[in-house]
Amino acid sequence: MSNRKKAYTTTKSGHGIRQITSMRLFLPIVCLLAVLLVNVITTPNFFVISMSGNGVLSGYIVDVVNRASELVILAVGMTLVTAASGGQDISVGAVMAVAAAVCCQILSGGEVSVNSLANPIILGIVAAILASALCGAFNGFLVAKLNIQPMVATLILFTAGRGIAQLVTNGQITYIRVGSYQVMGGYIGKCPIPTPIFIAIAVVIIVSLILKKTALGLYIESVGINGTASRLVGLNSTMIKFLTYVICGVMAGIAGVVASSRIYSADANNIGLNLEMDAILAVALGGNVLGGGKFSLMGSVIGAYTIQALTTTLYAMSVKGDQLPVYKAIVVIIIVIIQSPVFKQFLANRKAKQASVVKGGN
């Protein structure tokens, strides 16, 4: 092979590698694979899926996908809020608790524990989603109309949300010991796959279709990149920001109902606790810019599964629950630094410098 042909082949190969590495989902996928690889090393049977005695799938990987369902749903809403407003909604965990409280209180008819429903399940779910949408509308009004910084605006419900949930349930944990309500957090009939997985998939597909089949996704990116310019070209940036917060509230409501169904109760103190931080990290790990603008919904979904896989890994390594945030923070810092534009530029400059040195030497 001639030197010219070798050079052409090398250049073509290098160009192909650069195309792959420059893809938005490349680093999120690499991070997820790295966490899964650690799981395989520390837990050899991590990918082993078996059928338990009651006819459902079990195993580490099933648990990761199942437990990440609520986080995936939250990450979808957080992605849109981040892209449109350049800020984050830190109240989603508390809104989950409000939605769970409203749902269980309606289904129980005000009782602390019931074995039969006082009202139809659909009524409780619709009421929970409407309540969470109202919370999202409140946040959206503060951010979009009053121009309050998102972190400050959503801090109100972050602080007061669980208190509202306590008021709804009269300070009690409301138990719904009814099999039909536990389906959303358990299994549908004899289906071996957990229901939350289907719900998370449905949410991602529906939101993705809405963003792709309408101009909403483009509008959100435009407002996030430059709200003033968006207004000048005729976009109602206030309404678009407001809408993203309402959607985020609805996502939190769905996640709250699923979380409540898992434990067949409304525990205002623990449902959604600290999940708002994981949702923000999922958006960051997905390669999204936290300052707003272009976004990747699938990147956030991958980020959510990465965080849950990391959590499962640490538990498998016998890390205590109170120590878990420390190890998670260290790993997340490393991943976020790797994905940061400054670090990417640093690597690119070093690579270019090395290439110039080699070329000069030849």
N, C-alpha and C positions, 0 to 999 in steps of 0.2 A: 504494500500500500504506500502511495506517495505521501510526502510530508504535507502537501496541500490537502489531500483527502483526509489524512489523520487530523489535521487542524480543523477541517470542516466538520468532521464527526465529533470531535471534542467540543467545538463551539455549539453544535446542535444539541449535544447531550447536556451541556451546561445550561443552555437556554431552556431546555425542557425541565431541568431540575429547578431553575429559578421560577418558572411558571407555576410549578407545583407548590413550592415553598411560599410563594407570594399569595396563594389563595387564602381567603379570609378564614376558612375553616381548618386550614392546615395545622396551626398551632393548637387550637382547641382539641382537635382529634389526637394530636401527638401527646398532649397533656393527659387526655383520658386513657390512651394506650399505656402511657408510663405508669399511671396509677394502677391500671389493671395488671401490668407486668409485675409490679410490686406485690399485688394480691396473689398472683400465681406463685411467686417465690415464697411468700410468707405462708400462704394457704394453698397447698398443691391441689386441693379439691375444690377450688373456688368456682370453677366453671362446670362442676358436676351438678347436673340437674336430675333429681329423682322424684318418684311419685310416692307421696306419703301414704300412711294407712287410710286417711280419709279421702283419698282420691284427688289431691291437689299437688301441684308442682312445688317443690321445695329445693333449697340450695342457696348459697351465698349470692350468686348472680341474680336469682329470682328475687331475693330479698332487696338487693340494691335497686333493681328496676321498680319494684313495688313501692318501697319506702321513698323513692325519689319522686313519686307521682305528684304529691302536693307541691314540692319544690319546683317541678317542671311547670305546673300551672301558674304558680306565683312568678316564675322567671319570665313567662310570656308577657304578663302585664307589666312587670318591672322594665322589660326591654322597651316597650312602647313609651312608657313614662320617661325613661332616661333619654330616649332618642328625641322626643318632642320638647322636653323642658330643660334638658341638661342637668337634671337633678334626680333624686331617688325618693320613692315613697317608703318611708320607714315605719308606716303604720299598718302594713299588710298583715303582720302577725296578729295585731290587736283586732283588726277587722275580721280575720278568721274566727276569733273568739266571739265577736259580736254575732256573726252569721250563725255559728253553731248554737249560741244561746237562743237566738230568735227561733231557729228551726226546732230545737228540742222543746222550747217552752210552748210553742204552738202544738206540737205533736203530743205533748204530755197533758195539755189542758191546764197547765199551772201546777201539776203535781210534781213531787220530787222524783218519784220512781214509778214507772208504769209498765205493765205487761201487755197492754192493748192501747192502740192509738186513739186519741180523742178527736183528731182531725186527719184528713187524708195526707199522705206523705208529700204529694205534689204541692199541696198548699204550704207546708212547712218549708220546702225547698225554694219555692217561688218567693216566699216572704223573706227567707234568708238572703237570697240573691238581691232582692229589692233593697233590703237594709244595707247590704254591703255596697250596692251601687250608690245609695244615698251617701254613705261615708266617702266613697270615691268622688262624688259630686261636690261634697264639702271641701275636700282637699283640692279639687280642680278649681273651684271658685276662688279659693285663697291664692292659688298659684297663678292661674290664667287671668283672672279678673283683677285681683288686688296686687298682683306682681310680688307676692311674698316668696322668698327663697324656698324651694321645695322641701329642703331638710327641716326648715323652721316650721313651715306650714303643716307638714305631716307629723311633726313632733307633738302636735295637739292631740291627735287621735292615738298616737303611739303611747302617750301618757294616760289619756282618758278612756281609750277604747275598752280596756279590760274592766275598768270601773263601770262602764255602760253595760257590758256583758253581765257583770255581777248584779247590777240593778234589774236587768231583764229576768235573771234567774233567782232573784231575791237572796243572793249570796250563797245559793246552794248548788251542788253538782246535780244536774238533772239527768236521770238515767232513762233511756228508751230501750227496754229489754224486749224488743220486737225483732224477729228474724228478718222481716221485709225491710226494715230500716238499716240493718247491718249489711245488706247486700252491697251498698255503694262502697263500703270499706272492706268487704269480704269477697264473696264469690257469688256468681250468678248460677243457681241450680247446681248442676254437676260439672260446670266449666272449671277446669283445673287452673286457669289463669286468673290471678286476682283482678277484681273489677277496677280498682284505681288505675291500673295500667291502661285499660280501655278508655277510661275517662280522660286521662292525660293525653293519650293519642288523639282522641276526638277533639279536645280543646286545641291542640297544636294544628291539626288539619283544618279545622274551621277558621281559626284566626289567620292561618297562612293563606287560605283561599280568599278570605276577605281582603287581605292586604294585596294579593296578586291580581284578583279579578276587579278590584276597584282602585281608585287613585289614592286611597287613604295612606298606604305605605309611603308613596312618593310625597304626599303632603306632610306627613310626620317628619320625614327626613329633611324636607325643605325648611319647615319651621324650626327644627332643631339646629340646622346649619346657620340660618340667618332669619330670625323672626321678622325683623324690620323689612328686609327685602321681600319676604313672603307676603307681607301685608301690601307692599307696593304693587305686586303683580296680581293682587285680588284675592289672596287666600285669607280666610278668617283664622288667623293664628291663635286667637283667644279660644275659639270654639274647638279647634283641633287639640290644643293642650288640654282643655277641659274634658274632651271626649276620651283622651288617653287615660286620664285619671279615673273616669267612670269605668272604663274597661278594666283597669287595674283593680278597682274595687270589686267588680264582678268576678274577676279571677280569684281574688282573695275569698270571696263568698263561696265559690265552688270548692276551693281547697279546704275551707272551713267545714263545709258539709261532709266532705270525704273524710277529713280528720276526725270529725265527730262520730261518723258512722263506724270508723275503725274501733273506737272505744265505747260505742253506743251510749255516749253521754256528752254533755256540754260542760267541760272543765275550763272555766274562764281563765284560770291561772296558768294553765299549761298548754292549751291548744295554740299552735302557731308560735310558741315561745322561741325567740331568736331566729325564726325562719326568715325574717326580713333581711337579716345580715347575710344569710346564705343565698337569698335571692339576688341581692346586690353582687355578691361574689360570683354567682353563676353568670350574671350579665358581663362582669369584667373578664372572667375566664373564657367567655365565649368570643372574646376579641372585640367587644363593643366599646366604643369610646364613651366614658361616663360623662363627658361634657356635652353630649348630644350629637345629632346628625345621623349619619348612616348607621344602620344596625343590621344584625344577623339574628333572626329568630332561632334558627337551627343551632347557631353558635351558643346561644343562651341555654338551649335544651341540653346540648352536649356538656356545657359547664355545670348544669344541675346534676347530671349523672356523674360527672367527675367528682363533685363535692360529696355526693352520697357514697360513691365508691371509696373515696378517701376516708369518710367516717367509718364505713364498714371495715376497712383495712386496719384502722387504728384500734377499733374494738377487738378485731381478730388478733391483734398484737398485744392484747391484754392491757391496753391503755385505759386508765380510769376515766369515768365520765367527766369529772371536774378538771382533769388535765387535758381533755380532748381539744378544747379551743386553742391551747398553746401550740400543740403539734400541727393542728389544722392551719393556724395563722402562719407558721413558718413555711409550710409547703405552699400555701396560697401566695405568700410574698414572693417566693422564688418563681412561681408560675407567672404572676403578674409582671414581675421584672422582665422575665424572658419575653413577654408579649408587648412590653412597652415600646412605643416608637423610638424613644431615645436610645434604648438598648439595641434595637434593630439597626438604627443608624450608626451606632458605635461599631457593631459587627461589620456593617457594610464598609465603613471607612477603613477598618483594619484590614479587611479583605482586599480592598482596592490598593492600600498601601503595600501589602505583601506582594500583590500582583505586579505593581510598578517596580518593586525591588527586584523581583525575579526577571522581569523583562529587561531592566537595566543591566542586570548581571549577564544576561545572554547577549 
